[in-house]
Amino acid sequence: MEQERICQTCKHFYQHYIKLARGTYNMCGSGHCVHPRLKFRYNNTKACQHYVLKEN
């Protein structure tokens, strides 16, 4: 099955989280990409030419 090519499904994307008062974490709608340099990205941003599918 073909995955949608967005930042959230890329190996180089690191998700941001918010720590809640109860000590749990909630996923934000953003993160950052580390290839070839650090860049801020939203989860649903169209992937760049460096896209590599994240392995589960």
C-alpha positions as CSV (number, residue, x, y, z in Angstrom):
1,M,0.0,0.0,0.0
2,E,1.3,3.4,-1.0
3,Q,1.9,5.8,2.0
4,E,1.1,9.5,1.6
5,R,4.4,11.4,1.3
6,I,4.2,13.8,4.2
7,C,6.7,14.8,6.8
8,Q,5.0,12.7,9.5
9,T,5.7,9.5,7.7
10,C,9.4,10.3,7.0
11,K,12.3,8.8,8.8
12,H,14.0,12.2,9.2
13,F,11.0,13.8,11.0
14,Y,10.9,14.1,14.8
15,Q,7.6,14.7,16.4
16,H,7.1,17.5,19.1
17,Y,5.1,16.7,22.2
18,I,3.5,18.8,25.1
19,K,3.7,17.6,28.6
20,L,0.4,17.8,30.4
21,A,-0.2,18.5,34.1
22,R,-1.1,14.8,34.7
23,G,2.4,13.8,33.6
24,T,1.2,12.5,30.2
25,Y,2.4,13.7,26.8
26,N,0.2,15.0,24.0
27,M,1.4,15.0,20.3
28,C,1.6,18.5,18.7
29,G,0.8,19.2,15.1
30,S,4.5,20.0,14.4
31,G,8.0,18.7,14.7
32,H,11.4,19.1,13.0
33,C,13.3,17.5,10.2
34,V,17.0,16.7,10.6
35,H,18.1,16.0,7.0
36,P,20.2,17.7,5.6
37,R,19.8,20.4,8.3
38,L,17.4,21.2,11.2
39,K,14.1,22.6,9.8
40,F,10.7,23.2,11.5
41,R,7.9,21.3,9.9
42,Y,4.1,20.6,10.4
43,N,3.0,17.0,10.4
44,N,1.0,17.3,7.2
45,T,3.6,19.2,5.2
46,K,4.3,17.8,1.8
47,A,7.6,15.8,1.9
48,C,10.8,17.1,0.4
49,Q,13.2,15.4,-2.0
50,H,15.0,13.7,1.0
51,Y,11.9,11.7,2.0
52,V,12.6,8.2,3.3
53,L,9.6,6.1,4.5
54,K,9.8,5.6,8.3
55,E,10.1,1.9,9.3
56,N,7.8,0.7,12.1
